[in-house]
Amino acid sequence: MKLFKKILYGDYGDREAAGGQDGNHSIANEWPLWEVFIRSKAGLDHKHAGSLHAADAQMAIENARDVYTRRMEGVSIWVVESNHIHASDPADAEMLYEPANDKIYRHPTFYNLPDELKHM
């Protein structure tokens, strides 16, 4: 039983159809794909903004700044090389999240809230 499957973002299933090894260019000679996360001035968390190719992390940050924060809307940029991102398989979601159903204390639906409390 395998819970996690490595998914490479930007990986084409059919490399020849994607222009990989048909003579146009070689996958090995391409710059790696980087995922870009931006934290806005009003936000507390980084949000995925997109992807780009760059030779290294510094170039990825500079390119992300130029592409995704042209209007000075960001205060922080994270870049992660796509091949370092691991994701669970959506087909295994039920098995992966099923143990949380046993923990009723994680679902505060049985608490009585005072009437004065308008937002929670």
C-alpha distances in whole Angstrom, upper triangle without the diagonal:
4,6,9,11,14,17,21,23,26,24,26,24,27,29,32,32,32,35,32,34,36,39,40,38,35,32,32,35,34,34,31,30,30,29,32,32,35,37,40,43,42,38,37,33,33,32,30,33,32,31,34,34,36,37,36,35,39,39,36,38,41,40,38,41,43,41,40,42,45,47,46,44,41,42,39,36,33,32,28,27,25,23,22,21,17,16,13,12,14,12,10,13,13,10,11,15,15,16,19,20,21,23,26,28,26,28,32,33,35,37,41,42,46,48,49,45,45,42,39
4,6,7,11,13,17,20,22,21,22,21,24,26,29,30,29,32,29,31,34,36,36,34,32,28,29,32,31,30,27,26,26,25,28,28,32,33,36,40,39,36,34,30,29,28,27,30,29,28,30,30,32,33,32,31,35,36,33,34,38,36,34,38,40,37,36,39,42,44,43,41,38,38,35,33,29,28,24,24,21,19,18,17,13,12,10,9,12,11,9,12,13,10,10,14,15,16,19,21,22,23,27,28,26,28,31,33,35,37,40,41,45,47,48,44,44,41,37
4,7,10,13,16,18,22,20,22,21,25,26,30,30,29,32,30,32,35,37,37,35,32,29,29,32,31,30,26,25,25,23,26,26,29,30,33,36,36,32,30,27,26,25,24,27,26,26,28,29,31,32,31,30,33,34,31,32,36,35,32,35,38,35,34,36,39,41,40,38,35,35,32,30,27,26,23,22,20,18,17,15,11,10,7,7,10,10,7,9,11,8,7,11,12,13,15,18,19,20,23,25,22,24,28,29,32,33,37,38,42,43,44,41,40,37,34
4,7,9,13,15,18,17,19,19,22,23,27,27,26,29,27,29,32,34,34,31,29,25,26,29,27,26,23,21,21,20,23,23,26,28,31,34,34,30,28,25,24,23,21,24,23,22,25,26,27,28,27,26,30,30,27,29,32,31,29,32,34,32,30,33,36,38,37,35,32,33,30,27,24,22,19,19,16,14,13,11,8,6,5,6,10,10,8,10,13,11,9,13,15,16,17,20,22,23,26,27,24,26,29,31,33,35,38,39,42,44,45,41,40,37,34
4,6,10,12,15,14,16,15,19,20,23,24,22,25,23,25,28,30,30,28,25,22,23,26,24,24,20,19,19,18,22,22,26,28,31,34,34,31,29,26,24,23,21,23,22,21,23,23,25,26,25,25,29,29,26,28,31,29,28,31,33,30,29,32,35,37,37,35,32,33,30,27,23,22,18,17,14,12,12,10,7,6,6,6,10,10,10,12,15,14,12,16,18,19,21,23,25,26,29,30,27,29,32,33,36,38,41,42,45,46,47,43,42,39,36
4,6,10,13,11,14,14,17,18,21,22,20,23,20,22,26,28,27,25,22,19,19,22,20,20,16,15,16,15,19,20,24,26,29,33,33,30,28,25,22,21,19,21,19,18,20,20,21,22,22,21,25,25,22,24,28,26,25,28,30,28,27,30,33,35,34,32,30,31,27,24,21,19,15,14,11,9,9,8,5,6,8,8,12,13,13,15,18,17,15,18,21,22,23,26,28,28,31,32,29,31,34,35,38,40,43,43,46,48,48,44,43,40,37
4,6,9,8,11,11,15,15,19,19,17,20,18,21,23,26,25,23,21,17,18,21,19,18,15,13,14,13,17,18,22,25,27,31,31,28,27,24,21,19,17,19,16,15,17,17,20,21,21,20,24,24,21,23,26,24,22,26,27,25,24,27,30,32,32,30,28,29,26,23,20,17,14,13,9,8,9,7,6,6,8,9,11,13,14,15,19,19,17,19,22,24,24,27,29,30,32,33,30,31,34,36,39,40,43,43,46,47,47,44,43,39,36
4,6,5,9,10,13,13,17,17,15,17,15,18,21,23,22,19,17,14,15,17,15,14,11,9,11,11,15,17,21,23,26,30,31,28,27,23,21,19,16,17,14,12,14,14,16,17,17,18,21,20,17,20,23,21,20,23,24,22,22,25,28,30,30,29,26,28,24,21,18,15,12,10,6,5,8,7,8,9,12,12,15,17,18,19,22,22,20,23,26,27,28,30,32,33,35,36,32,34,37,38,41,42,45,45,48,49,49,45,44,40,38
4,5,9,11,14,14,17,17,14,17,15,19,21,23,21,19,18,14,16,18,15,14,11,8,9,8,12,14,18,21,24,27,28,25,25,21,18,16,13,14,11,9,11,12,15,17,17,17,20,19,16,18,21,18,17,21,22,19,19,22,24,27,27,26,24,25,22,19,16,13,11,9,6,7,10,8,9,10,13,13,15,18,19,19,23,23,21,23,26,28,28,30,33,33,35,36,32,33,36,37,41,42,44,44,47,47,47,44,42,38,36
4,6,9,12,11,14,14,10,13,12,16,18,20,18,16,15,12,14,15,12,12,10,7,9,10,13,16,19,23,25,29,30,27,27,24,20,18,14,15,11,9,10,10,13,16,17,17,20,18,15,18,20,17,17,20,21,18,18,22,24,27,27,26,24,26,24,20,18,15,13,11,8,9,12,11,13,13,16,16,18,20,22,22,26,27,25,27,30,32,32,34,37,37,39,39,36,36,39,40,44,45,48,47,50,50,50,46,45,41,39
4,6,9,8,12,12,9,12,10,13,16,18,17,15,14,10,13,15,12,13,11,9,12,13,16,19,23,26,28,32,33,30,30,27,24,21,18,18,15,12,13,13,16,17,18,19,22,21,18,21,23,21,20,24,24,22,22,26,28,30,31,30,28,30,27,23,21,18,15,13,9,9,13,12,13,14,16,16,17,19,21,22,26,26,24,27,30,32,32,34,37,37,39,40,37,38,41,42,45,46,49,49,52,52,52,49,47,43,41
4,5,6,9,8,7,10,9,12,14,16,15,14,13,11,14,16,14,15,13,12,15,16,19,22,25,29,31,35,36,33,33,30,26,24,20,20,17,14,15,15,18,20,21,22,25,23,21,24,26,23,22,26,26,23,24,28,29,32,33,32,30,32,30,26,24,21,19,16,13,13,16,16,16,16,18,17,18,20,22,24,27,27,26,29,31,34,34,36,39,39,42,42,39,40,43,44,47,48,51,51,54,54,54,51,49,45,44
4,6,9,9,8,12,11,13,14,18,17,16,15,13,16,18,17,18,17,16,18,19,22,25,28,32,34,38,38,35,36,32,29,26,23,23,20,18,19,18,21,23,25,26,29,27,24,28,29,27,26,30,30,27,27,31,33,36,36,35,34,36,33,29,27,24,21,19,16,15,18,17,17,17,18,16,18,18,21,23,26,26,25,28,30,33,34,35,38,39,41,42,39,40,43,44,47,49,52,51,55,55,56,52,50,47,45
4,6,5,6,9,8,10,11,15,15,14,14,12,15,17,16,19,18,17,20,21,25,27,31,34,36,40,41,38,39,35,32,29,26,26,22,20,20,19,22,24,26,27,30,28,26,29,31,28,27,31,31,28,29,33,34,37,38,37,36,38,35,32,29,26,24,21,18,17,21,21,21,20,22,20,21,22,24,26,29,30,29,32,34,37,37,39,42,43,45,46,43,43,47,47,51,52,55,55,58,59,59,55,53,50,48
4,5,5,6,5,7,9,12,11,11,10,8,12,14,13,16,15,15,19,20,23,27,30,33,36,39,40,38,38,35,31,29,25,25,21,19,18,17,20,21,23,25,28,25,24,27,28,25,26,29,29,26,28,31,33,36,37,36,35,37,34,30,28,25,23,19,17,16,20,20,21,21,23,22,23,24,27,28,32,32,31,33,36,38,39,41,44,44,47,48,44,45,48,49,52,54,57,56,59,60,60,56,55,51,49
4,5,5,5,6,6,9,10,10,10,10,13,15,14,18,18,18,22,23,26,30,33,36,38,42,43,41,41,38,35,32,28,28,24,21,21,19,22,23,25,28,30,28,26,30,31,27,28,32,31,28,30,34,35,38,39,38,37,39,37,33,31,28,26,23,20,20,24,24,24,25,27,25,27,27,30,32,35,35,34,37,39,42,42,44,47,48,50,51,48,48,52,52,56,57,60,60,63,63,63,60,58,54,52
4,5,7,9,8,11,11,12,13,12,16,17,16,19,19,18,22,23,26,29,32,35,37,41,42,40,40,37,34,31,27,26,23,20,20,19,22,24,26,28,31,28,26,30,30,27,27,31,30,27,28,32,33,36,38,37,36,38,36,33,31,28,26,23,21,21,24,24,25,25,26,25,26,26,29,31,34,35,34,36,39,41,42,43,46,47,49,50,47,47,50,51,54,56,58,58,61,61,61,58,56,52,51
4,6,9,9,11,10,10,11,10,14,14,13,15,15,15,18,19,22,25,28,32,34,37,38,36,37,34,30,28,24,23,19,17,16,15,19,20,23,25,27,24,22,26,27,23,24,27,26,23,25,29,30,33,34,33,33,35,33,29,27,24,23,20,17,18,22,21,22,23,25,24,25,26,28,30,33,34,33,35,38,40,40,42,45,46,48,49,45,45,48,49,53,54,57,56,59,59,59,55,53,50,48
4,6,6,8,6,7,8,9,12,12,11,14,15,15,19,21,24,27,30,34,35,39,40,39,39,36,32,30,26,25,21,18,17,16,18,19,23,25,27,24,23,26,27,23,24,28,27,24,26,30,30,34,35,35,34,36,34,30,29,25,24,21,19,19,23,23,25,26,28,27,28,29,32,33,36,37,36,38,41,43,44,45,48,49,51,52,48,49,52,53,56,57,60,59,62,62,62,59,57,53,52
4,6,8,7,6,5,5,9,10,9,13,13,14,18,20,23,27,30,33,36,39,41,38,39,35,32,30,26,25,22,18,17,15,17,18,21,23,26,23,22,25,26,23,24,28,27,25,27,30,31,35,36,35,34,36,33,30,28,24,22,19,17,17,21,22,23,24,26,25,27,28,30,32,36,36,34,37,40,42,42,44,47,48,50,51,47,48,51,52,56,57,60,59,62,62,62,59,57,53,51
4,6,7,6,5,7,9,11,11,15,16,17,21,24,27,30,33,37,39,43,44,42,42,39,35,33,30,29,25,22,20,18,20,20,23,26,28,26,25,29,29,26,28,31,30,28,30,34,35,38,39,39,38,39,37,33,31,27,25,22,20,19,23,24,25,27,29,28,30,31,33,35,38,38,37,39,42,44,45,47,49,50,53,53,50,51,54,55,59,60,63,62,65,66,66,62,60,57,55
4,6,7,8,10,13,13,14,18,19,20,24,26,29,33,35,39,41,45,46,44,45,41,38,36,32,31,27,24,22,20,22,23,26,29,31,28,27,31,31,28,30,33,32,30,32,35,36,39,41,41,39,41,39,35,34,30,28,25,23,23,27,27,28,29,32,30,32,33,35,37,40,40,39,42,45,47,48,49,52,53,55,56,53,53,57,57,61,62,65,64,67,68,68,64,62,59,57
4,6,7,10,12,12,13,17,19,20,24,27,30,33,36,40,41,45,47,45,45,42,38,37,33,32,28,25,23,20,22,21,25,28,30,27,27,30,30,27,29,32,31,29,32,35,35,39,40,41,39,41,39,35,34,30,29,25,24,24,28,29,30,32,34,33,35,36,38,40,43,43,42,45,47,49,50,52,55,55,58,58,55,56,59,60,63,64,67,66,69,70,69,66,64,60,59
4,7,10,12,11,11,15,17,18,22,24,27,31,33,37,38,42,44,42,43,40,36,34,30,29,25,22,20,17,19,19,23,26,27,24,24,28,27,24,26,29,28,26,28,32,32,35,37,37,36,38,36,32,31,28,27,24,23,23,26,27,29,30,33,32,34,35,37,39,42,43,41,44,47,49,49,51,54,54,56,57,53,54,57,58,62,63,65,64,67,67,67,63,61,58,56
4,7,9,7,8,12,14,15,19,22,24,28,31,34,36,40,42,40,40,37,34,32,28,27,23,20,17,15,16,16,20,23,24,21,21,25,25,22,24,27,26,24,27,30,30,34,35,35,34,36,34,30,28,25,24,21,20,20,23,25,27,28,31,31,32,34,36,37,41,41,39,42,45,46,47,49,52,52,54,55,51,52,55,56,60,61,63,62,65,66,65,62,60,56,54
4,5,5,7,10,12,14,18,21,24,28,30,34,36,40,42,40,40,36,33,31,28,27,23,20,17,14,16,15,18,21,23,21,21,24,25,22,24,27,27,25,27,31,31,35,36,36,34,36,33,29,28,24,22,19,18,17,21,23,24,26,29,29,31,32,34,35,39,39,37,40,43,44,45,47,50,50,53,53,50,51,54,55,58,59,62,61,64,65,64,61,59,55,54
4,5,5,9,9,11,15,18,21,24,28,31,34,37,39,37,37,33,30,28,25,24,20,17,15,12,14,13,16,19,21,19,18,22,23,21,22,25,25,23,25,29,30,33,34,34,32,33,30,27,25,21,19,15,14,14,17,19,20,22,25,25,27,29,30,32,35,35,34,36,39,41,41,44,46,46,49,49,46,47,50,51,55,56,59,58,61,61,61,57,56,52,50
4,6,8,9,12,15,19,22,25,28,32,34,38,40,37,37,34,30,29,26,25,22,18,16,13,14,12,15,18,20,19,18,22,23,21,23,26,26,25,27,30,31,34,35,35,33,34,31,27,24,21,19,15,15,14,17,19,21,23,26,26,29,31,32,33,37,36,34,37,40,41,42,45,47,47,50,50,47,48,51,53,56,57,60,59,62,63,62,58,57,53,51
4,7,9,12,15,19,21,25,28,31,34,37,39,37,37,34,30,29,26,25,22,18,15,12,12,10,14,17,19,17,17,21,21,19,21,24,24,23,25,28,29,33,33,33,32,33,30,26,24,21,19,16,16,16,19,21,23,26,29,29,31,33,34,36,39,39,37,40,43,44,44,47,49,49,52,52,48,50,53,54,58,58,61,60,63,64,63,59,58,54,52
4,6,9,12,16,18,22,24,28,30,33,36,34,34,31,27,26,23,21,18,14,12,8,9,9,12,15,17,14,14,18,18,16,18,21,20,19,22,25,26,29,30,30,28,29,27,23,21,18,17,13,13,14,17,19,21,23,27,27,29,31,32,33,37,37,35,37,41,42,42,45,47,47,49,49,46,47,50,51,55,55,58,57,60,60,60,56,54,51,49
4,7,9,13,15,19,21,25,27,30,33,31,31,28,24,23,20,19,16,12,9,6,5,5,8,11,13,11,10,14,15,13,15,18,18,17,19,22,23,26,27,27,25,26,23,19,18,14,13,10,11,12,15,17,20,22,26,26,28,31,32,33,36,36,34,36,39,40,40,43,45,45,47,47,44,45,48,49,53,53,56,55,57,58,57,53,52,48,46
4,6,10,13,16,19,23,25,29,31,28,28,25,21,21,17,17,14,10,8,6,6,7,8,10,13,11,10,13,15,13,14,17,18,17,18,21,23,26,26,26,24,25,21,18,15,12,10,7,8,8,11,13,16,18,22,23,25,28,28,29,33,33,30,32,36,37,37,39,42,41,44,44,40,42,44,46,49,50,52,51,54,55,54,50,49,45,43
4,7,10,13,16,20,23,26,28,25,25,22,19,17,14,14,10,7,6,4,7,9,10,10,13,12,9,12,14,12,12,16,16,15,15,19,21,24,24,23,21,22,19,16,14,10,9,6,6,8,10,11,14,16,20,21,23,25,26,27,30,31,28,30,33,35,34,37,39,39,41,41,37,39,41,43,46,47,49,48,51,52,51,47,46,42,40
4,6,10,13,16,19,22,24,22,22,19,15,14,11,11,9,6,5,6,7,10,9,8,11,10,7,9,12,10,9,13,14,13,13,16,18,21,21,20,18,19,16,12,10,6,5,4,5,8,9,10,14,15,19,21,22,26,26,26,30,30,27,29,32,33,32,35,38,37,39,39,35,36,39,41,44,44,47,45,48,49,48,44,43,39,37
4,7,10,14,16,20,21,19,19,15,12,11,7,8,6,4,7,9,10,13,12,11,13,13,9,10,13,12,9,13,14,13,12,14,17,20,19,18,16,17,14,10,8,6,5,6,6,10,10,9,12,14,17,19,20,24,24,23,27,28,25,26,30,31,30,32,35,34,36,36,32,33,35,37,40,41,43,42,44,45,44,40,39,35,33
4,7,10,13,16,18,16,16,13,9,8,6,6,5,6,8,10,11,14,13,11,12,12,8,8,11,10,7,10,12,10,9,11,14,16,16,14,12,13,11,7,6,5,7,9,10,13,13,12,15,16,20,22,22,26,26,25,29,30,27,27,31,32,31,33,36,35,36,36,32,33,35,37,40,40,42,40,43,43,42,39,37,33,32
4,7,10,13,15,12,12,9,5,5,4,5,7,9,11,14,15,18,16,13,14,15,11,10,13,12,9,11,13,12,9,11,14,16,15,13,10,11,8,6,5,6,8,11,12,15,14,13,16,17,20,22,22,26,26,25,28,29,26,26,30,30,29,31,34,32,34,33,29,30,32,34,37,37,39,37,39,40,39,35,34,30,28
4,6,10,11,9,10,8,5,5,7,6,9,12,13,16,17,20,18,15,15,16,13,10,13,13,9,9,12,11,8,8,12,13,11,9,6,8,6,5,6,9,12,15,16,19,18,17,20,20,23,25,25,29,29,27,31,32,29,28,32,33,30,33,36,34,35,34,30,31,32,34,37,37,39,36,38,39,37,34,32,29,27
4,7,8,6,7,6,4,6,9,9,13,15,17,20,20,23,21,17,18,18,16,13,15,16,12,12,15,14,11,10,14,13,11,9,6,6,5,7,8,12,14,18,19,22,20,19,22,22,24,27,27,31,30,28,31,32,29,28,32,32,30,32,35,33,34,32,29,29,30,32,35,34,36,34,35,36,34,31,29,26,25
4,5,5,8,8,7,8,11,11,14,17,19,22,23,25,24,20,20,21,18,15,17,17,14,12,15,15,11,9,12,11,9,6,4,6,7,9,12,15,18,21,22,25,24,22,25,25,27,30,29,33,33,30,33,35,32,31,34,35,32,34,37,35,35,34,30,31,31,33,36,35,36,34,35,35,33,30,28,25,24
4,6,8,10,10,12,15,14,18,21,22,25,25,28,26,23,22,23,21,17,18,19,16,14,17,17,14,11,14,12,9,6,6,6,9,12,14,18,21,24,25,29,27,26,28,28,31,33,32,36,36,34,36,38,35,33,37,37,34,36,39,36,37,35,32,32,32,34,37,35,36,34,34,34,32,29,28,25,24
4,7,9,11,12,15,15,19,22,24,28,28,31,29,25,25,26,23,20,22,22,19,17,20,20,16,14,16,14,12,9,9,9,12,14,17,20,23,26,27,30,28,26,29,28,30,33,32,35,35,32,35,36,33,32,35,35,32,34,37,34,34,32,29,29,29,31,34,32,33,30,31,31,29,26,24,21,21
4,6,8,9,13,14,17,20,23,26,26,29,27,23,24,25,22,19,21,22,18,17,20,19,16,14,17,16,14,10,9,9,10,13,14,17,20,23,24,27,25,23,25,25,27,29,28,32,32,29,31,33,30,28,31,32,29,31,33,31,31,29,26,26,26,28,31,30,31,29,30,30,28,25,24,20,20
4,7,10,13,15,18,21,23,26,27,29,26,23,23,25,22,19,22,23,19,18,22,21,18,16,20,19,16,13,11,10,10,13,13,17,19,22,23,26,24,22,24,23,25,28,27,31,30,28,30,31,28,26,30,29,27,29,31,29,29,27,24,25,25,27,30,29,30,28,29,30,28,25,24,20,19
4,6,10,12,15,18,20,23,24,26,24,20,21,23,20,17,20,21,17,17,20,19,16,16,19,19,17,14,11,11,10,11,11,14,16,19,19,22,20,18,20,20,22,24,24,28,27,24,27,28,25,24,27,27,25,27,30,27,28,26,23,24,25,27,30,29,31,29,31,31,30,26,25,22,20
4,7,9,12,14,17,20,20,23,20,17,18,19,16,14,17,17,13,14,17,16,13,13,17,17,15,12,10,10,8,8,8,11,12,16,16,19,17,16,18,18,20,23,23,27,26,24,27,28,25,24,28,28,26,29,31,29,30,29,25,26,27,30,33,32,34,32,34,35,33,30,29,25,23
4,6,9,12,15,18,20,23,21,18,19,20,16,15,17,17,13,14,17,15,11,13,16,16,15,12,10,12,10,10,9,11,13,16,15,19,17,15,17,17,19,21,21,25,25,23,26,27,24,23,27,28,26,28,31,29,30,29,26,26,28,29,33,32,34,32,35,35,34,30,29,25,24
4,6,9,12,15,17,20,19,16,18,18,14,14,16,15,11,13,16,13,10,13,16,17,17,14,12,14,12,10,9,10,11,13,12,16,15,13,15,15,18,19,19,23,23,22,25,26,23,23,27,28,26,29,32,31,32,31,27,28,30,31,35,35,37,35,38,38,37,34,32,28,27
4,7,10,14,15,19,18,16,17,16,13,12,14,12,9,11,12,10,7,10,13,14,14,12,11,13,12,10,10,10,12,14,13,17,17,15,18,18,21,22,22,26,26,25,28,30,27,27,31,32,30,32,35,34,35,35,31,31,33,34,38,38,40,38,40,40,39,36,34,30,29
4,7,11,13,17,17,15,17,15,12,12,14,12,9,12,13,9,8,12,14,16,17,15,14,16,15,12,11,10,11,12,11,15,16,14,17,17,20,21,21,24,26,25,28,30,27,27,31,32,31,33,36,36,37,37,33,33,35,37,40,40,42,41,43,43,43,39,37,33,32
4,7,10,13,14,13,15,13,9,11,13,10,8,12,13,10,10,13,16,18,19,18,16,18,16,12,11,9,9,9,9,12,14,13,16,16,20,21,21,25,26,25,29,30,27,28,32,33,32,35,38,37,39,39,35,36,38,39,43,43,45,44,46,47,46,42,40,37,35
4,7,10,11,11,13,10,7,10,11,8,8,11,11,9,10,14,15,19,19,19,17,19,17,13,12,10,10,10,10,13,15,15,18,19,23,24,25,28,29,29,32,33,31,32,35,37,36,38,41,41,42,42,38,39,41,43,46,46,49,47,50,50,49,46,44,40,39
4,7,9,10,12,9,7,11,11,9,10,13,13,12,13,16,18,21,22,22,20,22,19,15,14,11,11,9,10,12,14,15,19,20,24,25,26,29,30,30,34,35,32,34,37,38,38,41,43,43,45,44,41,42,44,46,49,49,52,50,53,53,52,49,47,43,42
4,6,7,9,6,5,9,9,8,10,13,13,12,14,17,18,22,21,22,20,21,18,15,14,10,11,9,11,13,15,16,20,22,26,27,29,32,33,33,37,37,34,35,39,40,39,42,45,44,46,46,42,43,45,47,51,51,53,52,54,55,53,50,48,45,43
4,7,8,6,7,11,11,11,13,15,16,16,18,20,21,25,24,25,23,23,20,17,16,12,12,10,13,14,15,18,21,24,27,29,31,34,34,35,38,38,36,37,41,42,41,44,46,46,48,47,44,45,48,50,53,53,55,54,56,57,56,53,51,47,46
4,6,5,6,9,10,11,12,14,16,16,17,19,21,24,23,24,21,21,18,15,13,10,10,9,12,13,14,16,20,23,26,28,30,33,34,34,37,37,34,36,39,40,39,42,44,44,46,45,42,43,45,48,51,51,53,52,54,55,54,50,49,45,44
4,5,5,6,9,10,10,12,14,15,16,17,19,22,20,21,18,17,14,11,9,7,8,8,12,13,13,15,19,21,25,27,29,32,32,32,36,36,32,34,37,38,37,40,42,41,43,42,39,40,42,45,48,47,50,48,51,52,50,47,46,42,40
4,5,5,6,9,10,11,13,14,15,16,17,20,19,20,17,16,14,11,11,9,11,12,15,17,17,18,22,25,29,31,33,36,36,35,39,39,36,37,41,41,40,43,45,44,46,44,41,43,44,47,50,49,52,50,52,53,51,48,47,43,41
4,5,5,6,8,10,11,12,14,15,16,19,18,20,17,18,15,12,12,10,12,12,15,17,17,19,23,25,29,31,32,36,36,36,39,40,37,38,41,42,41,44,46,45,47,46,43,44,46,48,51,51,53,51,53,54,52,49,48,44,43
4,5,5,6,8,10,10,11,13,15,18,17,18,15,16,13,10,9,7,9,9,12,14,15,16,20,22,26,27,29,32,33,32,36,36,33,34,38,39,38,41,43,42,44,43,39,41,42,44,48,47,50,48,50,51,49,46,45,41,39
4,6,5,6,9,10,10,11,13,16,14,15,12,12,10,7,7,6,10,11,14,17,16,17,21,23,27,29,30,34,34,33,37,37,34,34,38,39,37,40,43,41,43,42,38,40,41,43,46,46,48,46,48,49,47,44,42,39,37
4,5,5,6,9,10,10,11,15,13,15,13,13,12,9,11,10,13,14,17,20,20,21,24,26,30,32,33,37,37,36,40,40,37,38,42,42,41,44,46,45,46,45,42,43,44,46,50,49,51,49,51,51,49,46,44,41,40
4,5,5,6,8,10,11,14,14,15,14,15,14,11,12,10,13,14,16,19,19,20,24,25,29,30,31,35,35,35,38,39,36,37,41,42,40,43,46,45,46,45,41,43,44,46,49,49,51,49,51,51,50,46,45,41,40
4,5,5,5,7,9,12,12,12,11,12,11,8,9,8,11,13,14,18,18,18,22,23,26,28,29,32,33,32,36,36,33,34,38,39,37,40,42,41,43,42,38,39,40,42,46,45,47,45,47,47,46,43,41,37,36
4,6,6,5,7,10,9,10,8,10,9,8,10,11,14,16,18,21,21,21,25,26,29,31,32,35,36,35,38,39,36,36,40,41,39,42,44,43,44,43,39,40,41,43,46,46,47,45,47,47,45,42,40,37,36
4,6,6,6,9,10,12,11,13,13,11,14,13,17,18,19,23,23,23,27,28,31,33,33,37,38,37,40,41,38,39,42,43,42,44,47,46,47,46,42,43,44,46,49,49,50,48,50,50,48,45,43,39,39
4,6,6,10,11,12,12,14,14,12,13,13,16,17,18,21,22,22,25,26,29,30,30,34,35,34,38,39,36,36,40,41,40,42,45,44,45,44,40,41,42,44,47,47,49,46,48,48,47,43,41,38,37
4,6,8,9,9,8,12,11,9,12,12,15,17,17,21,21,20,24,24,27,29,29,32,33,32,35,37,34,34,37,39,37,39,42,41,42,41,37,37,39,40,44,43,45,43,44,44,43,40,38,34,34
4,6,5,6,6,9,10,9,12,13,17,19,20,24,24,23,26,27,30,32,31,35,36,34,38,39,36,36,39,40,38,41,43,42,43,41,38,38,39,41,44,43,45,42,44,44,42,39,37,34,33
4,6,7,9,12,13,13,16,17,20,22,23,27,27,26,29,30,33,35,34,38,39,37,41,42,39,39,43,44,42,44,47,45,46,45,41,42,42,44,47,46,48,45,47,46,44,41,39,36,36
4,5,8,11,14,14,17,19,22,25,26,29,29,28,31,32,35,36,36,39,40,38,41,43,40,40,43,44,42,44,47,45,45,44,41,41,41,43,46,45,46,43,44,44,42,39,37,34,34
4,6,8,11,12,15,18,21,24,25,29,28,27,31,31,34,36,36,39,40,38,41,43,39,39,42,43,41,43,46,44,44,43,39,40,40,42,45,44,45,42,43,43,41,38,36,33,33
4,7,10,11,14,17,20,23,24,27,27,26,28,29,31,33,33,37,37,35,38,40,36,36,39,40,37,40,42,40,41,39,36,36,36,38,41,40,41,38,40,39,37,34,32,29,29
4,6,7,11,14,17,20,21,25,24,23,26,26,29,31,31,35,35,33,36,38,34,34,37,38,35,38,40,38,39,37,34,35,35,37,40,39,40,38,39,39,37,34,32,29,29
4,7,10,14,17,20,22,25,24,23,26,27,30,32,32,36,36,34,37,38,35,34,38,38,35,38,40,38,39,37,34,35,35,37,40,39,40,38,39,39,37,34,33,29,29
4,7,10,13,17,19,22,20,20,23,24,27,30,30,34,33,32,35,36,32,32,35,35,33,36,38,36,37,36,32,33,34,37,40,38,40,38,39,40,38,35,34,30,29
4,7,10,13,15,18,17,17,20,21,25,27,28,31,31,30,33,34,31,31,34,35,33,36,38,36,38,36,33,34,35,37,40,40,42,40,41,42,40,37,36,32,31
4,7,10,12,15,13,13,17,18,22,24,25,29,29,27,31,31,28,28,32,32,30,33,36,34,36,34,31,32,34,36,39,39,41,39,41,42,41,37,36,33,31
4,7,9,12,11,11,15,17,20,23,24,28,28,27,30,31,27,28,32,32,31,34,37,35,37,36,33,34,36,38,41,41,44,42,44,45,44,40,39,35,34
4,6,8,7,8,11,14,17,20,22,25,25,24,28,28,25,26,30,30,29,32,35,34,36,35,31,33,35,38,41,41,43,42,45,46,45,41,40,36,34
4,6,6,7,11,14,18,20,22,25,25,25,29,28,25,27,31,31,31,34,36,35,38,37,34,36,38,40,43,43,46,45,48,49,48,44,43,39,37
4,5,5,9,11,15,16,18,21,22,22,26,26,23,25,28,29,29,32,34,34,36,36,32,34,37,38,42,42,45,44,47,48,47,44,42,39,36
4,6,8,11,14,16,18,21,21,22,25,25,22,25,28,29,29,32,34,34,37,37,33,35,38,40,43,43,46,46,49,50,50,46,45,41,39
4,6,10,13,16,18,21,21,21,25,24,21,23,26,27,27,30,32,32,34,34,31,33,35,38,40,41,44,43,46,48,47,44,43,39,36
4,7,10,13,15,18,18,18,21,21,18,20,23,24,24,27,29,29,31,31,28,29,32,34,37,38,41,40,43,45,44,41,40,36,33
4,7,10,12,15,14,15,18,18,15,17,20,21,21,24,26,26,29,29,26,28,31,33,36,37,40,39,43,44,44,40,39,36,33
4,6,9,12,11,11,15,15,12,14,17,19,19,21,24,24,26,27,24,25,28,30,33,34,37,37,40,42,42,38,37,34,31
4,6,9,7,8,11,11,9,11,14,16,16,19,21,22,24,25,22,23,27,28,31,32,36,36,39,41,41,38,37,33,30
4,5,5,7,10,10,9,12,14,17,18,19,22,23,25,27,24,25,28,29,32,34,37,38,41,42,43,39,38,35,32
4,5,5,9,10,9,11,13,16,17,18,21,22,24,26,22,23,26,27,30,32,35,35,39,40,41,37,36,33,30
4,6,8,9,9,11,13,16,17,18,21,22,24,26,24,24,28,28,31,33,36,37,41,42,43,39,38,35,33
4,6,5,6,9,10,13,14,15,18,20,22,24,21,22,26,26,29,31,35,36,39,41,42,38,37,34,32
4,6,5,6,8,11,12,13,16,17,19,21,18,19,22,23,26,28,31,32,36,37,38,34,34,31,28
4,6,5,6,9,10,10,13,15,17,20,17,17,21,21,24,26,30,31,35,36,38,34,34,31,28
4,6,5,8,10,11,13,15,17,20,18,19,22,23,25,28,31,33,36,38,40,36,36,33,30
4,6,7,9,11,13,14,17,19,16,17,21,22,25,27,30,31,35,37,38,34,34,31,28
4,6,6,8,10,11,14,15,13,14,17,19,21,23,27,28,31,33,34,31,30,28,24
4,5,6,8,10,12,15,13,14,17,18,20,23,26,28,31,33,35,32,32,29,26
4,5,6,8,11,13,11,13,17,18,20,22,25,27,31,33,34,31,32,29,25
4,5,5,8,10,8,9,13,15,16,18,22,23,27,29,31,27,28,25,22
4,5,7,10,9,9,12,13,15,17,21,23,26,28,30,27,27,25,22
4,6,9,9,10,13,14,15,17,21,23,27,29,31,28,29,27,24
4,5,6,8,11,12,13,15,19,21,24,27,28,25,26,24,21
4,5,5,8,9,9,12,15,17,21,24,25,23,24,22,19
4,5,6,9,9,10,14,16,19,22,23,20,22,20,17
4,6,9,11,11,15,16,20,22,23,20,21,19,15
4,6,8,9,13,14,18,20,21,18,19,17,14
4,6,6,9,10,14,16,18,15,16,14,11
4,6,8,10,14,16,18,15,16,14,12
4,7,9,13,15,18,16,17,16,14
4,6,10,12,15,13,14,14,12
4,7,9,12,11,13,13,12
4,6,8,7,9,10,9
4,5,6,9,11,11
4,5,7,10,12
4,6,9,11
4,6,7
4,7
4
